Amino acid sequence: MSIKLMGAAIRAILLSDWDPLLVRDVSVAQDEYDAYVGPLIGLIERKAPVSAVRDYLLEVERGSMGLIGDEKRALAVAGLLTELKEAS
């Protein structure tokens, strides 16, 4: 999978499955999570374990977004994201 395709897949997963800010249906906010795509590509390309990807998502939720963080959701999304490398 090319980096461009992986980025698009990550963006789609973040909007459809992660979406801690509940913006998936807000047309002007479709780029809300784009800043996190690059770091996630790096983690996936380095074959980081699911736990590292989960930790990154939780760090974003708790740090950047000021949310409590949803560990169950972060783990599920981390699993989807790490599967992208296996699909490439």
N, C-alpha and C positions, 0 to 999 in steps of 0.2 A: 504494500500500500504506500503510495506517495505521501509525503509530508502534507501536501495540500488536501488530499483526500482524508488523511488521518485527522487533520485539523477540523475539517467539515464534520466528520463523524463525532469527534469530541464535542464540538459546539452543539450538535444535535442532541447528544446524550445529556449534556449539561442543562439544556433547556427542557428536554422532555422528562428526564428521570431525576435530576438533582434539583434544580430550580428552587433554592431556599428563599428567594425573594418573591416567588410566585408571579413571574413576569412572562411566562411562556405564551400567554394569550394577549400580551400587550405589544402591538405591532412596532411601536417606536423603541421598544426595549429588547429587541431580538439580539442586540450586540452586548447585552449587559454582562455576560460572562466571558467575553472574548479575551480579556486580559489574563485569564487563567488557562487558556488553550496552550500557549507556548510552554509554560512550565509543565503542564501535563504531557505534552508531546515528549519533553525531555525525560520525564519519569518513565513513560511507556517505552521509549526507544532504549533506555538503559535497563529495561526489563525489571523495573523496581517491583518489589512484592506488593500485593494488594494492600497490605497494612500501611506501606509508605504512601500510597496513593490516597487511601482513606485518611491518613493523618494530614496530608496536604489539604484535602477538601475540608476537613474539620478546622484546620488552621485558618483557612479562608473564611469559613462561616463565623468562627469565633473572633478572629482578629480583624480582618478587613470589613466584615459586615456587622460585627457587633451582636451576633446572634448567639443563642445557646449552643447550637450545633446538634445535628441529628445523627448520632452514631450509626444507627441501623441503616438509614438512607445512604450515608457516606460509604458504608461498607458495600452495600449493594451496587452503588454507582462505581466504586473503585473496581469491583469485579467486572462490570461491563467494560470499563475503560482498559483494564489490563488484557481483556480478551481481544482487543483491537490488534495488539502486537502479534498474537497467535494467528490472527486472520490475515496478516500481511505476508 
